[in-house]
Amino acid sequence: MNEAKTDIPDANQGTLMVAIGPRAHFAIGRGLFLRSGISYTGALDNPLSAASYNVLQVDVPGAF
């Protein structure tokens, strides 16, 4: 009963991901800016691509 577990990924296995999306710059006051953006990230190799791992990220950082 020494069967290897195939559903547990190897801890040393790396992943390759790519992200793309637009970013916009909005002036909200004197010297204040919002640099908001949205991006989609997808995995290009296993184990995350086999698991349909996708990320939609929305960020709103501020600069002053």
VMD Tcl script that builds the backbone (N, CA, C; Angstrom):
set m [mol new atoms 192]
animate dup $m
set s [atomselect $m all]
$s set {name element resname resid chain x y z} {
  {N N MET 1 A 0.828 -1.190 0.000}
  {CA C MET 1 A 0.000 0.000 0.000}
  {C C MET 1 A 0.872 1.254 0.000}
  {N N ASN 2 A 1.944 1.253 -0.744}
  {CA C ASN 2 A 2.798 2.421 -0.893}
  {C C ASN 2 A 2.479 3.161 -2.184}
  {N N GLU 3 A 1.238 3.574 -2.336}
  {CA C GLU 3 A 0.833 4.306 -3.523}
  {C C GLU 3 A 1.205 5.774 -3.369}
  {N N ALA 4 A 1.726 6.351 -4.447}
  {CA C ALA 4 A 2.092 7.770 -4.425}
  {C C ALA 4 A 0.837 8.625 -4.554}
  {N N LYS 5 A 0.802 9.692 -3.807}
  {CA C LYS 5 A -0.316 10.638 -3.884}
  {C C LYS 5 A -0.105 11.528 -5.105}
  {N N THR 6 A -1.006 11.491 -6.054}
  {CA C THR 6 A -0.866 12.294 -7.264}
  {C C THR 6 A -1.590 13.633 -7.163}
  {N N ASP 7 A -2.457 13.796 -6.161}
  {CA C ASP 7 A -3.199 15.039 -6.033}
  {C C ASP 7 A -2.480 16.079 -5.187}
  {N N ILE 8 A -1.321 15.742 -4.618}
  {CA C ILE 8 A -0.551 16.679 -3.815}
  {C C ILE 8 A 0.637 17.161 -4.649}
  {N N PRO 9 A 0.712 18.470 -4.967}
  {CA C PRO 9 A 1.818 18.958 -5.796}
  {C C PRO 9 A 3.138 18.933 -5.042}
  {N N ASP 10 A 4.205 18.796 -5.784}
  {CA C ASP 10 A 5.550 18.816 -5.223}
  {C C ASP 10 A 5.858 20.232 -4.721}
  {N N ALA 11 A 6.414 20.346 -3.532}
  {CA C ALA 11 A 6.715 21.659 -2.949}
  {C C ALA 11 A 7.802 22.387 -3.731}
  {N N ASN 12 A 8.618 21.681 -4.473}
  {CA C ASN 12 A 9.694 22.305 -5.254}
  {C C ASN 12 A 9.268 22.661 -6.673}
  {N N GLN 13 A 8.030 22.396 -7.023}
  {CA C GLN 13 A 7.564 22.679 -8.367}
  {C C GLN 13 A 7.212 24.154 -8.481}
  {N N GLY 14 A 7.820 24.848 -9.426}
  {CA C GLY 14 A 7.541 26.260 -9.637}
  {C C GLY 14 A 6.338 26.460 -10.535}
  {N N THR 15 A 5.871 27.675 -10.598}
  {CA C THR 15 A 4.748 27.993 -11.470}
  {C C THR 15 A 5.089 29.227 -12.280}
  {N N LEU 16 A 4.508 29.316 -13.457}
  {CA C LEU 16 A 4.693 30.462 -14.327}
  {C C LEU 16 A 3.328 31.083 -14.551}
  {N N MET 17 A 3.218 32.388 -14.271}
  {CA C MET 17 A 1.952 33.094 -14.418}
  {C C MET 17 A 2.193 34.364 -15.229}
  {N N VAL 18 A 1.138 34.858 -15.854}
  {CA C VAL 18 A 1.210 36.100 -16.612}
  {C C VAL 18 A 0.005 36.966 -16.231}
  {N N ALA 19 A 0.247 38.283 -16.160}
  {CA C ALA 19 A -0.819 39.221 -15.807}
  {C C ALA 19 A -0.875 40.339 -16.845}
  {N N ILE 20 A -2.081 40.819 -17.106}
  {CA C ILE 20 A -2.272 41.922 -18.046}
  {C C ILE 20 A -3.476 42.751 -17.589}
  {N N GLY 21 A -3.390 44.061 -17.807}
  {CA C GLY 21 A -4.507 44.920 -17.445}
  {C C GLY 21 A -4.155 46.394 -17.552}
  {N N PRO 22 A -5.166 47.253 -17.587}
  {CA C PRO 22 A -4.946 48.695 -17.690}
  {C C PRO 22 A -4.807 49.360 -16.319}
  {N N ARG 23 A -4.189 50.518 -16.311}
  {CA C ARG 23 A -4.072 51.348 -15.120}
  {C C ARG 23 A -4.411 52.780 -15.519}
  {N N ALA 24 A -5.140 53.491 -14.665}
  {CA C ALA 24 A -5.547 54.872 -14.932}
  {C C ALA 24 A -5.092 55.770 -13.791}
  {N N HIS 25 A -4.841 57.028 -14.119}
  {CA C HIS 25 A -4.381 58.007 -13.140}
  {C C HIS 25 A -5.422 59.126 -13.041}
  {N N PHE 26 A -5.924 59.342 -11.826}
  {CA C PHE 26 A -6.951 60.354 -11.597}
  {C C PHE 26 A -6.466 61.353 -10.548}
  {N N ALA 27 A -6.527 62.647 -10.878}
  {CA C ALA 27 A -6.223 63.697 -9.908}
  {C C ALA 27 A -7.479 63.935 -9.071}
  {N N ILE 28 A -7.355 63.812 -7.753}
  {CA C ILE 28 A -8.525 64.000 -6.886}
  {C C ILE 28 A -8.388 65.239 -6.006}
  {N N GLY 29 A -7.343 65.973 -6.201}
  {CA C GLY 29 A -7.115 67.180 -5.429}
  {C C GLY 29 A -5.724 67.723 -5.743}
  {N N ARG 30 A -5.374 68.771 -5.061}
  {CA C ARG 30 A -4.057 69.380 -5.305}
  {C C ARG 30 A -2.957 68.452 -4.787}
  {N N GLY 31 A -2.233 67.854 -5.712}
  {CA C GLY 31 A -1.140 66.964 -5.360}
  {C C GLY 31 A -1.560 65.566 -4.922}
  {N N LEU 32 A -2.847 65.224 -5.082}
  {CA C LEU 32 A -3.336 63.892 -4.720}
  {C C LEU 32 A -3.800 63.149 -5.967}
  {N N PHE 33 A -3.357 61.910 -6.102}
  {CA C PHE 33 A -3.694 61.111 -7.274}
  {C C PHE 33 A -4.120 59.714 -6.860}
  {N N LEU 34 A -5.100 59.162 -7.566}
  {CA C LEU 34 A -5.436 57.747 -7.464}
  {C C LEU 34 A -4.890 57.073 -8.713}
  {N N ARG 35 A -4.183 55.999 -8.535}
  {CA C ARG 35 A -3.608 55.266 -9.659}
  {C C ARG 35 A -4.235 53.871 -9.680}
  {N N SER 36 A -5.515 53.832 -10.008}
  {CA C SER 36 A -6.276 52.586 -9.952}
  {C C SER 36 A -6.008 51.716 -11.174}
  {N N GLY 37 A -6.224 50.425 -10.998}
  {CA C GLY 37 A -6.016 49.486 -12.088}
  {C C GLY 37 A -6.777 48.197 -11.860}
  {N N ILE 38 A -6.898 47.430 -12.921}
  {CA C ILE 38 A -7.526 46.118 -12.855}
  {C C ILE 38 A -6.681 45.182 -13.717}
  {N N SER 39 A -6.484 43.964 -13.257}
  {CA C SER 39 A -5.668 43.027 -14.028}
  {C C SER 39 A -6.218 41.610 -13.918}
  {N N TYR 40 A -5.932 40.849 -14.960}
  {CA C TYR 40 A -6.274 39.433 -14.994}
  {C C TYR 40 A -4.965 38.656 -14.989}
  {N N THR 41 A -4.868 37.646 -14.128}
  {CA C THR 41 A -3.684 36.800 -14.041}
  {C C THR 41 A -4.100 35.357 -14.264}
  {N N GLY 42 A -3.327 34.665 -15.092}
  {CA C GLY 42 A -3.599 33.257 -15.355}
  {C C GLY 42 A -2.324 32.443 -15.267}
  {N N ALA 43 A -2.465 31.203 -14.864}
  {CA C ALA 43 A -1.324 30.294 -14.752}
  {C C ALA 43 A -1.016 29.687 -16.116}
  {N N LEU 44 A 0.277 29.519 -16.419}
  {CA C LEU 44 A 0.691 28.955 -17.696}
  {C C LEU 44 A 1.170 27.518 -17.596}
  {N N ASP 45 A 1.460 27.032 -16.399}
  {CA C ASP 45 A 1.929 25.661 -16.255}
  {C C ASP 45 A 1.306 25.010 -15.023}
  {N N ASN 46 A 1.525 23.722 -14.908}
  {CA C ASN 46 A 0.971 22.948 -13.786}
  {C C ASN 46 A 1.694 23.277 -12.499}
  {N N PRO 47 A 1.111 23.157 -11.349}
  {CA C PRO 47 A -0.197 22.566 -11.058}
  {C C PRO 47 A -1.353 23.564 -11.124}
  {N N LEU 48 A -1.068 24.860 -11.226}
  {CA C LEU 48 A -2.155 25.845 -11.166}
  {C C LEU 48 A -2.996 25.886 -12.425}
  {N N SER 49 A -2.408 25.674 -13.607}
  {CA C SER 49 A -3.216 25.695 -14.830}
  {C C SER 49 A -4.159 24.502 -14.878}
  {N N ALA 50 A -3.737 23.366 -14.361}
  {CA C ALA 50 A -4.612 22.193 -14.317}
  {C C ALA 50 A -5.786 22.417 -13.365}
  {N N ALA 51 A -5.584 23.265 -12.366}
  {CA C ALA 51 A -6.639 23.570 -11.396}
  {C C ALA 51 A -7.469 24.773 -11.820}
  {N N SER 52 A -7.240 25.297 -13.049}
  {CA C SER 52 A -7.944 26.487 -13.564}
  {C C SER 52 A -7.808 27.658 -12.606}
  {N N TYR 53 A -6.582 27.929 -12.165}
  {CA C TYR 53 A -6.291 29.003 -11.216}
  {C C TYR 53 A -6.255 30.321 -11.973}
  {N N ASN 54 A -7.173 31.242 -11.669}
  {CA C ASN 54 A -7.274 32.556 -12.300}
  {C C ASN 54 A -7.450 33.607 -11.225}
  {N N VAL 55 A -6.921 34.806 -11.478}
  {CA C VAL 55 A -7.013 35.897 -10.504}
  {C C VAL 55 A -7.491 37.157 -11.227}
  {N N LEU 56 A -8.465 37.833 -10.664}
  {CA C LEU 56 A -8.885 39.150 -11.117}
  {C C LEU 56 A -8.578 40.104 -9.966}
  {N N GLN 57 A -7.666 41.047 -10.200}
  {CA C GLN 57 A -7.202 41.933 -9.135}
  {C C GLN 57 A -7.607 43.368 -9.437}
  {N N VAL 58 A -8.167 44.036 -8.432}
  {CA C VAL 58 A -8.509 45.454 -8.516}
  {C C VAL 58 A -7.738 46.156 -7.421}
  {N N ASP 59 A -6.962 47.175 -7.800}
  {CA C ASP 59 A -6.224 47.918 -6.769}
  {C C ASP 59 A -6.401 49.420 -6.984}
  {N N VAL 60 A -6.386 50.146 -5.871}
  {CA C VAL 60 A -6.570 51.591 -5.889}
  {C C VAL 60 A -5.528 52.215 -4.960}
  {N N PRO 61 A -4.262 52.270 -5.404}
  {CA C PRO 61 A -3.249 52.921 -4.571}
  {C C PRO 61 A -3.338 54.443 -4.716}
  {N N GLY 62 A -2.951 55.146 -3.682}
  {CA C GLY 62 A -2.956 56.605 -3.712}
  {C C GLY 62 A -1.545 57.146 -3.628}
  {N N ALA 63 A -1.308 58.272 -4.252}
  {CA C ALA 63 A -0.014 58.952 -4.192}
  {C C ALA 63 A -0.249 60.396 -3.779}
  {N N PHE 64 A 0.611 60.881 -2.900}
  {CA C PHE 64 A 0.512 62.282 -2.450}
  {C C PHE 64 A 1.875 62.840 -2.210}
}
mol reanalyze $m
mol bondsrecalc $m
mol representation Tube
mol addrep $m
